[in-house]
């Protein structure tokens, strides 16, 4: 018996097969990941809203004076605003600490480090090809991707690198730890780290909520699933791992697959394919 060759790249699909795949749902995210994502989003929105109003030096500010007055007026005094900002930050630190301590060995090591952050050779190639596509220097197809593409992994890696810096510098600032000199440096480091994450968030939000090709990924953080056609087209390596019908698709003759172009159908509820265990 011969050994079946599994293609590296997704083959063209008939309109009927693409339609059928668009009706089947593939599980992409654990409930824990979705909860952590929206907890983070809520904390970041709150901390950015209040933190921007706390930067009110006559020599430097990041928002107009009317915004500073509005936010400080809502809390009554600047002192109350600062206390609220610190309290939310401490809650964020505690939740992350609990999540990391109790979930690292059983969950985070596999889900976050291996799938969400670690880059393989296809990821590095994806970044290079993506850049050249943006610059219109190539027509090469993007290399196949896992459950997260290389751009998402780069953003996640940057965020995870900045989180401990933001937490530690925030603690130094909040409790005036060690010395005045260290507090002053903590202010600079805190602001720089938050600025880096904020810059990445702007791209992340645009790509997820506005960019048409990535909208299924955005809604997957609400439903936990994506349609199978999206998984096949954008995360082929991951699709091969989780799809129950991958063997049938891969045995499809090239001539039959190329008779029609792929058709993208609207996402609709349907059969859910278990991609991960709870």
C-alpha positions in Angstrom: 0.0 0.0 0.0 1.3 3.5 -0.9 1.6 6.3 1.6 -0.9 9.0 1.2 0.6 12.4 0.5 -1.0 15.3 2.4 -0.8 18.6 0.6 0.9 21.5 2.4 -1.4 24.2 0.8 -5.2 24.2 0.6 -6.4 23.1 -2.8 -9.1 25.0 -4.8 -12.6 23.9 -3.9 -15.8 23.6 -5.8 -18.6 26.1 -4.9 -20.7 23.3 -3.5 -17.9 22.0 -1.2 -17.1 25.5 -0.1 -20.7 26.1 0.7 -21.0 22.9 2.7 -17.8 23.7 4.6 -19.1 27.2 5.4 -22.0 25.7 7.2 -19.9 23.5 9.5 -18.4 25.0 12.6 -15.0 24.3 14.0 -14.3 24.9 17.7 -11.3 27.3 18.0 -11.3 28.6 21.6 -11.7 27.2 25.0 -14.2 29.1 27.3 -11.2 29.9 29.5 -9.4 31.7 26.6 -12.6 33.7 25.7 -13.1 34.7 29.3 -9.5 35.8 29.7 -9.7 37.7 26.4 -12.7 39.7 27.3 -11.5 40.2 30.9 -8.3 41.7 29.4 -10.2 43.8 27.0 -12.4 45.2 29.8 -9.4 45.9 32.0 -7.4 47.5 29.2 -10.3 49.8 28.1 -10.8 50.8 31.7 -7.1 51.4 32.5 -6.5 53.3 29.2 -9.5 55.5 29.8 -8.5 56.4 33.4 -4.7 56.3 32.8 -4.9 58.8 30.0 -6.7 61.3 32.3 -4.1 60.8 35.0 -1.4 62.2 32.7 -2.1 65.8 33.2 1.2 67.5 33.6 1.4 71.1 32.2 4.4 69.9 30.1 2.9 66.7 28.8 -0.5 65.1 28.2 -1.9 62.5 25.7 -5.6 63.7 25.7 -7.3 67.2 25.6 -7.9 69.1 28.8 -11.7 68.7 28.4 -11.3 64.9 28.5 -9.1 65.1 31.7 -11.7 67.3 33.3 -14.6 65.1 32.2 -13.0 61.9 33.6 -11.7 63.4 36.8 -15.1 65.1 37.3 -16.8 61.7 37.0 -14.8 60.4 39.9 -15.1 63.6 41.9 -11.4 64.1 42.5 -8.1 63.1 40.9 -7.3 61.1 44.0 -10.4 59.0 43.6 -9.5 58.4 39.9 -6.0 57.3 40.8 -7.4 54.9 43.5 -9.8 53.4 41.0 -7.0 53.0 38.4 -4.8 51.2 41.0 -7.6 49.0 42.2 -8.4 47.7 38.7 -4.7 47.1 38.1 -4.4 45.1 41.3 -7.4 43.0 40.4 -5.8 42.4 36.9 -2.5 41.2 38.6 -4.3 38.9 41.0 -6.4 37.3 38.3 -3.4 36.8 36.0 -1.4 35.3 38.9 -4.1 32.8 39.8 -4.6 32.0 36.1 -0.9 31.4 35.6 -0.2 29.5 38.8 -3.1 27.0 38.5 -3.3 26.8 34.7 0.3 26.8 33.5 1.2 23.1 33.6 -2.3 21.8 32.5 -3.3 24.5 30.1 -1.2 27.6 29.5 2.0 25.8 28.5 0.2 24.0 25.6 -2.4 26.6 24.7 -0.5 29.8 25.0 3.2 29.0 24.6 3.0 26.3 22.0 0.0 27.5 19.9 -0.3 31.3 20.5 3.3 32.5 20.8 5.8 30.0 19.4 6.8 30.7 15.8 7.7 27.9 13.4 9.4 28.1 9.9 6.0 28.6 8.2 5.3 31.5 10.5 8.6 33.3 9.7 7.9 32.6 6.0 4.4 34.0 6.4 5.7 37.3 7.8 8.1 37.7 5.0 5.6 36.9 2.2 2.9 39.1 3.9 5.3 42.0 3.9 6.1 41.5 0.3 2.4 41.2 -0.6 1.7 44.5 1.2 4.5 46.1 -0.8 3.2 44.4 -4.0 6.5 42.7 -4.6 5.1 39.2 -5.0 2.0 37.2 -5.9 3.2 34.2 -3.8 0.5 32.5 -1.6 0.9 32.8 2.1 2.3 29.7 3.8 -0.2 27.5 5.7 -0.9 28.5 9.3 -1.9 26.9 12.5 -4.7 27.9 14.8 -3.1 31.4 15.0 -1.3 33.1 12.1 2.2 34.6 12.5 0.8 38.2 12.9 -1.4 37.1 15.7 1.5 35.3 17.4 3.8 38.3 17.1 1.1 40.5 18.7 0.5 37.9 21.5 4.2 37.6 22.1 4.6 41.3 22.5 1.7 41.6 24.9 2.9 38.7 27.0 6.3 40.3 27.2 4.9 43.7 28.2 2.4 42.4 30.8 5.0 41.7 33.6 6.7 45.1 32.8 3.4 46.9 33.1 2.5 45.1 36.3 5.9 45.6 38.0 6.3 49.2 37.0 2.7 49.9 38.1 3.3 48.4 41.5 6.4 50.5 42.0 4.4 53.6 41.0 1.4 52.8 43.1 3.2 52.0 46.3 6.3 54.2 45.8 8.6 51.2 46.2 12.4 51.4 46.9 13.2 55.0 46.0 12.1 58.2 44.2 14.5 57.6 41.4 13.1 54.1 40.8 9.5 55.5 40.8 10.5 58.1 38.2 12.0 55.4 36.0 8.9 53.2 36.5 6.7 56.0 35.2 8.8 56.1 31.9 8.9 52.3 31.6 5.2 52.0 32.4 4.2 54.6 29.8 6.5 53.1 27.1 5.2 49.5 27.7 1.6 50.6 27.6 2.2 52.6 24.5 3.7 49.6 22.7 0.6 47.4 23.6 -1.8 50.2 22.7 -0.1 50.5 19.2 -0.5 46.8 18.7 -4.1 46.9 20.0 -5.1 49.4 17.3 -3.9 47.0 14.6 -5.4 44.0 16.4 -8.8 45.7 16.7 -8.8 46.9 13.1 -7.8 43.4 11.7 -10.3 41.6 13.9 -13.4 43.9 13.8 -13.0 45.8 10.5 -10.9 43.8 8.1 -13.4 41.6 6.2 -11.2 38.5 5.9 -10.6 38.3 9.7 -14.1 38.9 11.0 -14.7 35.2 11.6 -11.7 35.3 13.9 -13.3 38.3 15.8 -16.6 36.5 16.3 -14.8 33.3 17.4 -13.9 35.2 20.6 -17.7 35.4 21.2 -18.9 32.0 19.9 -15.7 30.0 20.3 -16.1 28.7 16.7 -15.3 29.6 13.1 -16.8 28.1 10.0 -14.8 25.3 8.5 -14.2 27.1 5.2 -12.5 30.0 7.0 -10.3 27.4 8.9 -9.5 25.7 5.6 -8.6 28.9 3.8 -6.7 30.8 6.6 -5.5 28.1 9.0 -4.8 25.1 6.9 -2.4 23.3 9.2 -4.8 23.6 12.1 -7.7 22.6 9.9 -5.9 19.4 8.9 -5.6 18.5 12.6 -9.2 19.1 13.6 -11.4 18.5 10.6 -13.3 15.2 10.5 -13.6 15.5 6.7 -10.0 16.3 5.9 -9.2 12.9 4.5 -12.1 13.2 2.0 -11.0 16.7 0.9 -7.4 15.7 0.5 -8.2 12.6 -1.7 -10.2 14.8 -4.0 -8.6 14.8 -7.6 -6.9 18.0 -8.7 -9.0 18.1 -11.9 -12.3 18.0 -9.9 -11.0 20.6 -7.4 -10.1 23.1 -10.1 -13.3 23.0 -12.0 -14.7 25.9 -10.0 -13.4 28.7 -7.8 -13.9 28.8 -4.1 -17.1 30.4 -2.9 -17.5 32.0 0.4 -20.9 31.5 2.0 -22.3 33.4 4.9 -21.5 31.9 8.3 -24.4 30.0 9.8 -24.9 27.7 12.6 -24.3 24.0 11.8 -22.4 21.0 12.8 -19.6 21.8 15.3 -16.3 20.0 14.8 -14.5 19.5 18.1 -11.0 21.0 17.6 -10.0 21.0 21.2 -11.0 19.3 24.4 -12.6 21.3 27.2 
